[in-house]
Amino acid sequence: MDLHFGDSEPTDDERAAVDELLGPPSSFWEGGERTEADLRWSRGGRTTRARRDLLLPGLHALNHRVGWISEGALAYLCRRLTVPPAQAYGVATSYGHFSVRPRPATVLRVCTDLVCAAAGAAELCAGIEARLGPDSGVDVERGACLGLCERAPAALVVRAGDPVRTAVSAPATVPAAVLAAVSPDSAPEEPPAADAVPQAGGASLTLLRRVGVADPSSPDDYRAHGGYAALRRAYELGPAGVLREITDAGPVGRGVAFPAGRTWLDVASRPDHPHHLVCNADESGPGAFGSRVIMEGDPYALVEAMTIAAYAIGAHTGYLYLRDAYPRAIHRMQCAVDRGRARGLLGDDILGRGHAFDIEIRRGAGAYVCGEDTALFNAIEGLRAEPRPTPPHPAEKGLFGGPTVVEDVETLIRVLPVLTRDEPAYAAAGAGRPVGTRLFCVSGSVDRPGVYELPFDTTPGEVLALAGVREGLRAVLLGGAAGAFAGPDELDVPLPLDGTREAGTARGSGVVMAFDDTVPLPRLVLRIAEFFRAESCGSCVPCRIGTVRQEEALRRIVERAGAAAADDLALLRDVGRAMRDASLCGVGRSAGNAVESAVDRLGVQA
């Protein structure tokens, strides 16, 4: 592709997709027709460049309308936003769901990650490809996790057009079921979000108590089940009172031991404005789907929680960044935002309290690195999704250069029961062990996969007992691809951060994946290495080269186990140490965790 403005012109469809997002061009310099006025001066400049954050939505608009991003379409989008084509090309190629090469309008993505691989995704793909043939007009992609691990194996159909159409097939146990979803006339209905919550409707639930009980499309039903009580109390307390409550309660985020209240206080006290709030709901790691279930089953809770967080830190705009592979969650969150705005629950004067706040929804496009805060900022700003060096930390200089709070979905919705006093107070300072409940995403070789809400001190063995673990359990992966494996005899260690750190494992995002003795474990570990190689953004040498060497060594170990693998085992440890010590962000630092734990605990080389 020519990385300068060339002679390629967008098609009518491509031009319409961009103009629908940005509005019609106001001058020749933005891609419109040349007029006499345009010969005298250029317009746009700083004002147009300030819209660079619309580059990612623009790429989505093109990809969804046509199915891929042509040179002419990219050039037109770049003219509209005053973005150099070389930079836009770098952004477009950093996401797995975009294509800058021609492909059919219908794309079938089949998950081949851990749980789906164990459930027969490879055989499913082979069957689909054999039935479709080479001239089917369907592009079959074997890809990363779709966040439907409780219904593995899973497939997602995306049919480009106006509007774009999506269809989920899960569990996709036979090729015929997937091919039925590929049909243009097919609109398979997904099961209710409550099906992913085995405890749905239980009296003991706090974070999930409305999933399966309240209508996720109705703000009135949300209010009838206790919705917006926390926001009203927040307005009674004032920003300082909310910060005090959150700090005293100390809710923690997924995979981090840093209390949210401390970060909120730091941002709220910064004199630089504007302040920003970002909710990272991308959760693109294998085995993580708790955010999806909440957004599908209780979307207004997230809207309310983001409003409270923004009120506390003095932010007037919030960004919700979620996976493009979650069509139902995107639809329900957009409906919740639109209806909330219409009801005065978002906008310039929320509930008549003079508080102005609104939410912008941004869709990711398949980049695991966006789980890192600064890479997420780059993605929202229209830059290539790569991490920034820290310091400065997000609380000092984050999104658009302003002080920023970044939280995941679970951390934010925990604010609601804290303010309504439905959440037990945390342990006294210095005790080191929070109380209350948190979410666990259970999948794999269990009878009742799904999202479980359980006390913090629940052990993996207790979680699996509730989920109905099957006979022949061989390994459990805690914390997802960035976590660690544990053997069947290591499941009595509680999952809070300190307990798992002592055991040498990781809690991570609350992911618990079980694998029985029918699963070829070495191939599973190799898939983890393939995942990190594909998801490395390449901005730092230790991760860019280390993930490649890790995969190569594991492939040799899997293909020729025995004495010949001794050198490769030593290489794995050296590479893992280098990535942990020198990588720029957590992707590289954690890329060797599961691999090394599998070698140490489960003997994958045998």
C-alpha positions, 0 to 999 in steps of 0.5 A: 500500500502507498503510504502517501496521499495517492490517486486512489479514490474511495467508492461511494459506499466507503465515502458514505461510511466515513461521512456518516460518522464525520458528517459531510466534508466542509472543504476540498482540504477535507476531501470535498469538491474543490471550490474557488474559496479553497484556492485562497486558503486551507481550512481544518488544521488544529481543529481537524487534528483534534478529531484524531480520536475518531480514527478508530471509529472511522476504521470500524465504519469502513470495515463494517460497511465494506468488509475491508479497508482499501487504499482509497478509503484509508486515504479519504479517512486520513484527509477528513482527519488530517492524519498521515496515511502511514500512521493510519496504516500502522493503526489499521494493521495493529488490530486483528479484526481489520484487513487492508487486503480484499476479502469477502464481505462475510467473515466467520471467526472461529475461536481456537483459543484454550477452552474452544481448542479443548472442545474441538475447535480444530475439527470444527474449522476443518469441517466448516472449510470442507463444506464451504469450499474455496469459492463460498464467499466466506472468509474463515478466520481461526482466531483469538478468544471470543469471550464465549468460553462458557459456550465453547466452541464458539464462532462469530459471523460478521456480514459487512453492509449497511448496517453490518450484521452479526450472528453468534453460534455457540456452542458450535458443536457441528459445522452445520450449526455454524453454516446456518448462522452464516446464511444471510437470512439467519438470525440465531438468538443468543441465550439470555445472559442469565444462562451464564450465571449458574447462581442467577437469582440467588439471594446471596448475590451482590454484584450479579443480583439483577442479572436474570431478574431485571430487564436489561433494556428497561431503566424503569425495571433497573430502578425498581430493583434498586438502581440509581440509589447509589447515585442519589446517595453519592450526590448527598455525600458530595465528591469528597464523601464518595471518595472517603467511602470508596477509600474506606471500603477499598474495593480492588480491581481485577488482578491488582492489589491497589485500592481504587479509592487511592487512585481516585483521590490522586486524580481528583486532587490534580489541578490539571483539567480536564480529568478523564474516566476510562472503563476498560471492558476489552477483556480479550484474554482467553477465559475472561467473560465476566464483563460481557455478562454484566454488560449484557445482563445489567448494563445500567449498573455500569452506566450508574457506576461510571457516573458516580466515579466521574462525579467523584474525580471531576470528569465530564466524559467517560470512555467505555472501551469494549470488544468488537466481538461482543455485539450484544453487549455493544448493543445493550450498552449503547441502548442504556447510554441512549435511554439514560441520556433521554431520561436525564441520567446522563447529559448536562444536568443529571437528576437536576443536580448540576452534574454534567457527564456523558459516556462515549462507547469505543469498540476495540478491534482485537488487540490484547495489549489494550488491557494495558492502560497506556496502550488503551489510551493510544487506541482511544486517541487514534494512535497505534495500540502500544504501551507508553513508558511510565512514569508519568502514570495515568493518574498524572498524565493519561488520556489526552494528557490529562489525569485519568482513572482507568477501571475494569467493569467489576471494580466499577460496579463494586462501587454501587453496593459500597455506597448503598451499604450492601457490601460488607466493610473491608477488613481493618487497615493492615489486615491485608485480606479483603472481605466480600465477594468477587467474580470468577469465570469458570470454563473448560472441563466442568458441568456448569461453566459460567460466572460465579460470585463467591467470597474472596477467600474461596479456593479453586477447589471450592469454585470447581466443586460448585461448577461440577468438575469432571473426572480425570482433572489434570490441570487448572489454569488460574488467571488466564493466559497470563496466569499460571497452571496448578495441579489437582493437588494444589487447589486448596489455596485461597484465591486472594492475591497474597494467597496465590502469590505464596503458591506461585500462581496468579489470580489475574482476572478471576479466570479458572479453566479446568482441563481433564486428561482428554486434553493434550496439555503440551498442545494447550501450552503451545497455544498460549505461546502462539497467543502471546506471539500474535498479541505482542505489539512489537514495541519492545525487543524483549517481548517482540523477540522473546515471544517468538523464541518461546513459541519456537522452543515449545514447538520443538519440545512438543514435536520431539520430547525427551533428552533433545528438549533439555536445551529448549527447556533451559532456553524457555527459562532464559527467555522468560526471565528476560521478558519479565525483567525488561519488557515495557508492559505486562504483556511481555512480563507475563508471557512466560508465566503459564508456560513455565508453570506448566513445565514446573508443575505438570511436566509438559515436556514428558 
